[in-house]
Amino acid sequence: MDGPAAYLLGVRRISSFEEVRIPKPVEIFFSYSHEDEALMNELRRQLVIFERQGRIIKWHDRQIPPGTEWEPQIDERLRSSAIVLLLVSPAFLESRYCYDVEVGTALERHQRGLARVIPVILRPCAWDASPFSVLQALPKDAKPITQWPDRDQVCLDVARSIMAVVDELQHGTPGESGSKRPSIERRAMKGDRIPRILVPFAPPKGINIPPGYQRRLNQISAQIARDSAVRDPSGGYLFPAQFRGAQSDLLAFADQLRASGRLENAGMDDQTDPGEIWFEYSGPMSPDEISDLALALGLVKVHCGATMVLKVDSLGSSGSA
């Protein structure tokens, strides 16, 4: 793409849409005993609305696809999460894996400033004798969730307290949660959960775009911004996408994409089947290749970055593919 049309993704406003800057989602890891799965789900459901807003990504071990090694996946997620929830109960304290492995790793990252560990007391137990007893716990006054008269209300209060920590971290998320790309900004339009990708640019000196033509460019940009894909000088791609399908197929799809690149600003509707997954992909696979992979897994494409490609190696220059 050459000429003034190459500047489309640099405009500050696109037609009648309003740009809204979205912080990077905070990943939340649930450490719990399977005996407490019902309580874990009650708390998890109170956070679903915030995941749909793109503010968080929540993860627990029930999301591990069948046939895969569970321990490496738990370790990877535990070490990449910015918040670790310890769902404390007698069963949790009894579990050697929860107590010795997950708690140990979580506290080590907490002490290094790489994550925030939050104990959530589910049932009465001697948690005050544990190494995480020095941490501020939830609910209020560390009263176990099972001892509150209104279970829904206390889980909602805990969720809101967790989101207060999310708001704090999004002004400076721990170092391992992801690196910043200074040349690319992620934004979204109101009413659309798919992130927009904008490439900053400086028009060459001496080039003036007539107002009438600029209005037409704005109209075109409103049509293409949703499907924009960016390719960096090394040949990698960066674009948003969304797919629909069975929960197990969506999880297998996400795992294959993570094997080749990175998924950011990701979210998943796990309350329905078929469900949906949306994300921003960065890696060597093109939008067409990812669409073909999704089709092979039986997924339905809702949206995937189009073939329009902008190079960002120098301001004011672009190419198309």
N, C-alpha and C positions, 0 to 999 in steps of 0.2 A: 504494500500500500504506500503510495507516494503522495506528495503534495499536501495541502491543508487537511485532507481526510486522515492523514497519518497522525494528526494531533487530537483525534476524537477522544481518546482515553485520558487526555490531560485536562479537559475542561472541568471547572469547579462545580458546575451544575449541568445536569443532563435533562433537557426538556422540562417536564413538570415534576420530575422526581426530585426528592431531597436526599442528599447524601448523609449517612450516619456512620461515624467511625465506630468500629467494633473492636474491643480489646480481644486479645488472644484468649480462647476458652481455657479455664483452669481444670485440669484433670483431677478427679477425685477417686481414690482407691478405697474400696470397702474391705476391711479385714474383719472376718466374722467366722463363727462356728456354724456349720450347716444345721446344727440343732436350733439355731436362732434365725433360720432363713425367713420365716414368716415375719418376724420383727424387722429384719433387714429390709424386706420388701415394703413394709409400711413406711419406713423412713425414706427409702429410695423413691417411692411414688410421689412423695412431697417435693422431690427435687426435679421431677420430670419436666415441669413447666419451665424451669430455668435452663435445662438442657435444650429444650426446643427454641429458646431465645438465643442459643449459641453462647451462653455465658459459661457453661461447664460441660465437661465430658465425664460421665460417671462410669466406673468399671468395677465388676466383681467377677468371681471365677466361674459363674454360670454362663458367662459369655465366651468361654473357651470352646472352640469348635470340636466336635467329636473326632477322635482319631489323632489328635495332636498332643504333644507332650505338655502337660499342664504346668510343671514346675518352672521351665524357662519363661513361659508367658506370664506367670504371676510375678516372677522376679523382674522381668522387663517393665511391666506396668507399675510395680511398686517403686522402681527406681526412676520412673519418668513422671510420676504423679506429684503435683504440687501440694495436695492435701491428702492425708491418710486418716481415715476414720477407723478407730479401734472400737468395735461394737462389743462391749465388755459384758461378760456373764460368767457364771461358773463353768460352762462348757468352753468358753473362750480361754479362760485361764487354764483349763485342763488340757486343751489342745497343744501338743508339742509344736506343731507347725506354726500355729497362730502365735503362740507365746515366744518360742525360741527363735523362729526364722523371721516371720513378718514383723513382730514387735521390735526385734533387734535391728533389722534393716531400717525400719521406719524411724526409730529413735536416733540411729546413727546419722541419717539424713537430716533429721530435725536439728540435731546439735551442730551440724555443719551449715545450717541455714539454707538447705536445699529443699525443704518441705516443711509443712506445718502438720503436726500430729495432734489430733483431737480425740480424746476418749469420749465415747458416748455410752453411758451406763444403761444397759438394757434390763438387767435383773440384779437383785441384791447379791453381792459377793465381796470378797476381801480384796478388792482392787487397790485399796489404800496401802497394801503391802507390796505392790508391784513397782517396777522401776519407772512407770509412767504416772505414778500417783502425784508427782510434782507438777503435772500439767493441769491447766484448767479444763474441767470436764463439763459435759452436757448430759442431761438437761440442767436447769437451774438448781444450784446447791447439790449437784451430783445425785439428785433423787432418781432412782431407777425408773425407766419408762413404764415398766409394768405396775408401778405403784401410783401412777397418776390416774385420776378418775376418767379423764377424757383422753383416750389413746391418740385419736386423730389430732387433737389440739396440741398435745405435747410433741408429737412428731413434726407438726408444722412449725412449732416454736424452735425445735432443734434445727430444722431445715433453714429457717430464717437466720439463725445464729451462724450456721455454716456459710450462708451466702454473704453475711457481713465480712467473714474472713476472705471469701472470694473477692469481694469488692476491694479489700485492702491489698490482696496479692496482685490484682490486675493493674495496680500502679507500680508494680515491681515484682513480677513473678519470679520464684527461685530459679537459679541459673540453669538447671538441667531441663527445664520445661520447654526450651526451644530457643533458637537464636533469631535475632532480628535481621530483616533484610532492609537496609537503608534505602534501596532503590525502588522498592515496591510497597505501596500502601494497600491495605485491605479495607474495603468499605462495603456497606450494604445499603440498599434502598429500603425505605419504609414499606412494609407490606411484603417484603421478599426476604426469605431467610438465606438465599444464596449470596455469598459474598461477591462484591464487585472487585475487580482488579484494576487499579489505576496506575499508569506509568507516568511519573512526573516528567515534564518536558519544558524547555525554554524555546519558543519560536525563534528562528534565525532573525537577526536584525534586518530591518528593511522589508519584512514581509507583513503585509496588512491583509486581513481577510474581510471582505465587504460584509456589512451587517446582514444583508439578505442571504448571502451564502452561508454565513455562520449559523443562521437559524436552520437552514437545511441540514447542515452538519449535525446540529443538535438533534434533529429529528432522526437522522440516520443512527446517531450514537445511541439513542434510546432503544433502537431495534437490535443493535449488535452488542451493547455493553453486557447483557446477561450471558452471552455466549463467547465472550472474549477469552482468548488463550494467549499467554505470554511465553515466548521462548527466549531464554537467556543466551549469551554468546557461546556458551559451551554446548548448546543444543538441547538442554533440558527444558521441560515444559512446566508451566504453572497455570492452573485453571480450576474453576469450581465445577462441581457435578452433583447429580442427585439421581438415585435409582430406587426402584421398588421391587420387592420380591419376598420370598420366604425368609424367615429370620435366619435359619441355618445357612442359606445361600448368601445372604448379605454378609454374615460374619466370615464365611470362607472367601468371599470377594474382597473384603477389607484386608484380610490377612495376606492375600496374594499381592495386593497393591502395596502394603507395607514392606513386602519383601523386595520391591523394586524402587520404592521412593518413600515419601513422607505424606501423611494425611494430617492436615491442620484444619482448624475451624470446623471440626467434624461433629456430627450428631447422629443419633439413630432413634427412630420411633419404635420402641420395643413393646408397645402396648397393644399392637394389632398384628395380625398375620393374614395377608402380606403386610410387611412393614416397609419403612423407608430409611435410607441412609443418605446423608449429604456431607460433603467434605470439600476441601481445597487440596488438590493433588499437586505435588512437586516432584518431578523425577523424569526419567528418560522416556516414559510411555506417552504417546500422543493421545489426544481425545478419541480418535478413531480406534486406536488399539485398545483403550480402556472400554470403549463401547462394545467392541467385539468380544472382549473377555466377559463382560457382563452378560451379553447375549448367550455365550456358551454356557454360562451358569444358570440360564433361565430367568435372568432379571429383565425388568422393563426400564428403559431409559426415560427418566423424566426430563433430565437436562444434562448436557455435558458440553464442555468448552468446544466452540466451533473451530473450523480450520483456519480462521484468521489468526495470524501469528505476528507479534510485534517483537522485534529485537530491541533490547534495552542496553546495548553496549555503549551507545553514545546518545546524548540528548539531541532530539531533533531528527534522528535517523531511524528508519523503520523498514521492515520487509514483510512480505506476505508469503504464505505457503498454503 
